Amino acid sequence: MLKVRLLILVAFLFASFASFAQLQGVFGLKAGASSSITAQEGITPYISRYKTAFHLGGVYRLRYKRFVAQPEVLYSIKGGTFKRLGVNPQTIRNNYNYLSIPLMLGWIPTEGVVLQAGPEFSYAIDTPYGPGKKQDTGIAIGAHYDFLDMAEQFSLNLRYIHGLNNVSNSSIVEYRNRTFQVSIIYNFYKKKK
């Protein structure tokens, strides 16, 4: 819980700094599809498969010249599917419900395109068949595209999150989240060109 409080404080400091540094800031709503897998290491009869789910939440983007800071708060479903083949086939669907806080930093190589990277801190919530460990930390990389025509209040976001923590409570197998996301962001006011 200390990490969540620290991240909220960082987001608050970003917002406060905007009023002093003439940064361009915009709030947005974000929603999209996710394709996730639970990568396994160790002794297991199961094969990992991707599953499709969704994510949604809010973003705040601060821009200074060609640099961007973008804290987010998201509800996201991660996990994947485990399949056991052979005489007794079995399928286990992992639905890991997370409250995720990505802190993305970006660079604008050309107007409308932002290359992003940063940490993502996640906490499993309301997950009866979820991960053995609640906290997960990952590294996120991606690209952000602002539509500059008639749909200028919308943005497209592509992202990959590489989970670093072992979220299994087993002593013989480790689980790590791997997630691809495609999102549409609605920006609450028109971006300045």
Secondary structure, 3 states (H helix, E strand, C coil): CHHHHHHHHHHHHHHHHHHHHCCEEEEEEEEEEEEEEEEEEECCCCEEECEEEEEEEEEEEEEECCEEEEEEEEEEEEEEEEEECCCCCEEEEEEEEEEEEEEEEEEEEECCEEEEEEEEEEEECCCCCCCCCCEEEEEEEEEEEECCCCCCCEEEEEEEEEECCCCCCCCCEEEEEEEEEEEEEEECCCCCC
